[in-house]
Amino acid sequence: LDDFKNEHWEEASKRQCDRERFGVPNMKCYIYRIYLFPVKVEVRSEDPPLIVLKHLIPKNYIKEFLKEINQRHLEQQIVIDAKTGQRVPSPGRNANGTRLQHHETPTSSKIFNLIMQRVAAVDFRSAETFSVLSYNAGGHYAPHHDFLPEQFAPSEMTKRLGNRFATFLFILKTATKGGGTVFPLIHTTVQPEEGDALLWLNMNTGYTVENKSLHAACPILEGTKIAVTLWVRRLGHEMLVPCHKSGTYDLE
């Protein structure tokens, strides 16, 4: 990564990408079954919760979804400027993408239903549309929070459903080299395989931003990475919060 230069990346975060670690000390792994289907879970962090669901999306679903995505026009992605609140291109993000409704295509519907079934603890009915991102060589997304800035007037969705409670991200295509997801403040870099999904929380139990949810899409050094994100809003997850404000989420 020595040749990669970007003012939005600190050297420490960039070096964590360079390590490309597949595990963390004392990482815990589980298998649970739902309707007889096994779901493999890696617990990368308990505070804040960060888990990896191994091979959650079947290969035939991935192949079909990629065909549907290739028929669409992927546009350069923009961000909300922290000073002006305007949607603008950002040197901190280099990716092309598109949005799909949960049931817009046959495969998006199948994948959404599968996620709803296999990850039953999260209410995906309050999730935003699928956000598909394609990162080519040099593509990246500098460290950021998915929790939406509160200094701007909230959107109608935020007023109705709350801020982004959780992020669910799954991988359709992995890069030949690079392209992991790094969490600099919990010192973890996830190098997922195709079909793997990541789930982490963006809020603390006081419904404000969880600072340690800071994350980034590591630069692509070779090949192309395609990832799909569902940002899950707060509504419907009140029962997951402990009674006392100082508590943490129950990972179980």
C-alpha positions as semicolon CSV with decimal commas, in nm:
position;residue;x (nm);y (nm);z (nm)
1;L;0,000;0,000;0,000
2;D;0,301;0,231;-0,009
3;D;0,192;0,373;-0,344
4;F;-0,160;0,453;-0,223
5;K;-0,188;0,817;-0,114
6;N;-0,505;0,983;0,013
7;E;-0,544;1,263;0,266
8;H;-0,846;1,093;0,425
9;W;-0,644;0,785;0,526
10;E;-0,418;0,790;0,830
11;E;-0,110;0,573;0,807
12;A;-0,221;0,359;1,102
13;S;-0,549;0,267;0,931
14;K;-0,375;0,201;0,602
15;R;-0,125;-0,030;0,770
16;Q;-0,406;-0,230;0,925
17;C;-0,532;-0,293;0,571
18;D;-0,186;-0,409;0,474
19;R;-0,190;-0,679;0,740
20;E;-0,498;-0,849;0,588
21;R;-0,564;-1,046;0,906
22;F;-0,820;-1,324;0,888
23;G;-0,864;-1,359;1,263
24;V;-0,822;-1,178;1,591
25;P;-0,695;-1,295;1,931
26;N;-0,955;-1,499;2,120
27;M;-1,196;-1,491;1,827
28;K;-1,507;-1,700;1,895
29;C;-1,688;-1,912;1,637
30;Y;-2,036;-2,058;1,657
31;I;-2,288;-2,249;1,449
32;Y;-2,660;-2,203;1,503
33;R;-2,944;-2,364;1,314
34;I;-3,264;-2,207;1,195
35;Y;-3,517;-2,425;1,011
36;L;-3,239;-2,689;1,002
37;F;-3,009;-2,458;0,803
38;P;-2,667;-2,404;0,969
39;V;-2,537;-2,048;1,004
40;K;-2,165;-2,011;1,080
41;V;-2,071;-1,708;1,289
42;E;-1,733;-1,551;1,369
43;V;-1,741;-1,301;1,656
44;R;-1,476;-1,040;1,577
45;S;-1,578;-0,797;1,851
46;E;-1,820;-0,802;2,143
47;D;-1,804;-0,429;2,223
48;P;-1,924;-0,306;1,986
49;P;-2,075;-0,621;1,832
50;L;-1,914;-0,718;1,501
51;I;-1,980;-1,059;1,350
52;V;-1,902;-1,235;1,023
53;L;-2,158;-1,479;0,883
54;K;-1,964;-1,726;0,673
55;H;-2,098;-1,829;0,330
56;L;-2,444;-1,694;0,410
57;I;-2,538;-1,613;0,050
58;P;-2,544;-1,922;-0,178
59;K;-2,322;-1,925;-0,487
60;N;-2,614;-1,957;-0,729
61;Y;-2,779;-1,649;-0,575
62;I;-2,452;-1,457;-0,616
63;K;-2,422;-1,557;-0,981
64;E;-2,783;-1,453;-1,055
65;F;-2,754;-1,124;-0,865
66;L;-2,434;-1,029;-1,050
67;K;-2,613;-1,084;-1,381
68;E;-2,894;-0,852;-1,273
69;I;-2,651;-0,588;-1,148
70;N;-2,449;-0,598;-1,471
71;Q;-2,762;-0,491;-1,658
72;R;-2,777;-0,167;-1,461
73;H;-2,577;0,155;-1,487
74;L;-2,343;0,198;-1,192
75;E;-2,278;0,565;-1,117
76;Q;-1,996;0,737;-0,932
77;Q;-2,096;0,750;-0,565
78;I;-2,136;1,072;-0,369
79;V;-2,133;1,157;0,001
80;I;-2,287;1,418;0,232
81;D;-2,042;1,703;0,287
82;A;-1,992;1,742;0,664
83;K;-1,971;2,125;0,634
84;T;-2,248;2,204;0,387
85;G;-2,480;1,904;0,405
86;Q;-2,476;1,884;0,024
87;R;-2,435;1,558;-0,171
88;V;-2,101;1,579;-0,351
89;P;-1,828;1,352;-0,493
90;S;-1,555;1,291;-0,237
91;P;-1,186;1,206;-0,271
92;G;-1,239;0,992;0,039
93;R;-1,459;0,754;-0,160
94;N;-1,387;0,599;-0,498
95;A;-1,658;0,355;-0,608
96;N;-1,944;0,309;-0,852
97;G;-2,283;0,189;-0,746
98;T;-2,657;0,164;-0,770
99;R;-2,963;0,107;-0,549
100;L;-3,224;-0,170;-0,564
101;Q;-3,550;-0,216;-0,379
102;H;-3,567;-0,526;-0,161
103;H;-3,803;-0,702;-0,403
104;E;-3,709;-0,521;-0,724
105;T;-3,562;-0,825;-0,902
106;P;-3,618;-1,198;-0,858
107;T;-3,277;-1,247;-0,696
108;S;-3,284;-0,939;-0,476
109;S;-3,613;-1,071;-0,338
110;K;-3,469;-1,419;-0,276
111;I;-3,162;-1,278;-0,103
112;F;-3,366;-1,039;0,111
113;N;-3,599;-1,320;0,220
114;L;-3,300;-1,542;0,300
115;I;-3,139;-1,270;0,513
116;M;-3,468;-1,207;0,695
117;Q;-3,494;-1,577;0,775
118;R;-3,134;-1,659;0,870
119;V;-3,062;-1,341;1,072
120;A;-3,384;-1,328;1,268
121;A;-3,254;-1,106;1,551
122;V;-3,251;-0,804;1,319
123;D;-3,567;-0,650;1,171
124;F;-3,468;-0,588;0,809
125;R;-3,809;-0,444;0,728
126;S;-3,669;-0,112;0,850
127;A;-3,363;-0,136;0,624
128;E;-3,286;0,103;0,341
129;T;-3,274;-0,025;-0,016
130;F;-2,984;-0,245;-0,129
131;S;-2,676;-0,031;-0,195
132;V;-2,450;-0,204;-0,448
133;L;-2,089;-0,081;-0,468
134;S;-1,823;-0,181;-0,717
135;Y;-1,461;-0,099;-0,636
136;N;-1,208;-0,127;-0,918
137;A;-0,830;-0,098;-0,887
138;G;-0,759;0,203;-0,665
139;G;-1,115;0,205;-0,533
140;H;-1,162;0,259;-0,160
141;Y;-1,376;0,425;0,107
142;A;-1,180;0,610;0,375
143;P;-1,262;0,561;0,746
144;H;-1,612;0,683;0,831
145;H;-1,923;0,614;1,038
146;D;-2,249;0,494;0,882
147;F;-2,443;0,680;1,153
148;L;-2,584;0,986;0,976
149;P;-2,459;1,331;1,090
150;E;-2,701;1,499;1,327
151;Q;-2,600;1,856;1,244
152;F;-2,827;1,851;0,941
153;A;-3,205;1,842;0,928
154;P;-3,305;1,473;0,935
155;S;-3,459;1,317;0,627
156;E;-3,816;1,191;0,627
157;M;-3,683;0,835;0,663
158;T;-3,476;0,931;0,966
159;K;-3,773;1,106;1,126
160;R;-3,991;0,801;1,069
161;L;-3,748;0,511;1,127
162;G;-3,458;0,661;1,320
163;N;-3,089;0,666;1,238
164;R;-2,879;0,377;1,107
165;F;-2,883;0,123;1,389
166;A;-2,683;-0,149;1,212
167;T;-2,496;-0,222;0,891
168;F;-2,532;-0,554;0,709
169;L;-2,280;-0,596;0,425
170;F;-2,235;-0,901;0,204
171;I;-1,979;-0,978;-0,066
172;L;-2,061;-1,078;-0,425
173;K;-1,706;-1,060;-0,562
174;T;-1,368;-1,031;-0,393
175;A;-1,065;-0,847;-0,526
176;T;-0,754;-1,038;-0,627
177;K;-0,556;-0,831;-0,380
178;G;-0,667;-0,580;-0,117
179;G;-1,023;-0,473;-0,051
180;G;-1,079;-0,585;0,307
181;T;-1,296;-0,402;0,558
182;V;-1,096;-0,243;0,839
183;F;-1,220;-0,128;1,180
184;P;-0,929;0,090;1,302
185;L;-1,053;0,149;1,659
186;I;-1,103;-0,219;1,737
187;H;-0,790;-0,319;1,541
188;T;-0,966;-0,567;1,318
189;T;-0,947;-0,622;0,943
190;V;-1,197;-0,859;0,782
191;Q;-1,106;-1,025;0,453
192;P;-1,439;-1,185;0,362
193;E;-1,495;-1,449;0,096
194;E;-1,770;-1,437;-0,164
195;G;-2,102;-1,501;0,009
196;D;-1,979;-1,387;0,351
197;A;-2,170;-1,116;0,536
198;L;-2,064;-0,867;0,804
199;L;-2,298;-0,726;1,067
200;W;-2,209;-0,448;1,309
201;L;-2,389;-0,185;1,517
202;N;-2,354;0,188;1,450
203;M;-2,533;0,304;1,767
204;N;-2,458;0,266;2,134
205;T;-2,735;0,190;2,382
206;G;-2,806;0,563;2,418
207;Y;-2,895;0,577;2,045
208;T;-2,600;0,802;1,965
209;V;-2,308;0,719;1,737
210;E;-2,090;0,424;1,841
211;N;-1,745;0,574;1,784
212;K;-1,576;0,235;1,759
213;S;-1,791;0,147;1,459
214;L;-1,551;0,356;1,248
215;H;-1,466;0,147;0,941
216;A;-1,330;0,168;0,588
217;A;-1,316;-0,021;0,260
218;C;-0,946;-0,091;0,207
219;P;-0,794;0,007;-0,129
220;I;-0,822;-0,239;-0,416
221;L;-0,474;-0,331;-0,534
222;E;-0,576;-0,583;-0,801
223;G;-0,911;-0,691;-0,944
224;T;-1,264;-0,580;-0,853
225;K;-1,469;-0,602;-0,536
226;I;-1,850;-0,590;-0,537
227;A;-2,033;-0,552;-0,207
228;V;-2,396;-0,494;-0,113
229;T;-2,509;-0,304;0,197
230;L;-2,834;-0,285;0,392
231;W;-2,841;-0,001;0,643
232;V;-3,092;-0,104;0,909
233;R;-3,281;0,176;1,083
234;R;-3,349;0,192;1,457
235;L;-3,725;0,129;1,456
236;G;-3,810;-0,222;1,573
237;H;-3,492;-0,284;1,772
238;E;-3,587;-0,129;2,104
239;M;-3,605;-0,468;2,276
240;L;-3,231;-0,523;2,217
241;V;-3,138;-0,232;2,442
242;P;-3,059;-0,305;2,810
243;C;-3,270;-0,137;3,077
244;H;-2,973;0,063;3,209
245;K;-2,810;0,325;2,988
246;S;-2,455;0,225;3,083
247;G;-2,501;-0,132;2,960
248;T;-2,384;-0,288;2,637
249;Y;-2,579;-0,489;2,382
250;D;-2,636;-0,856;2,454
251;L;-2,445;-1,037;2,180
252;E;-2,655;-1,351;2,229
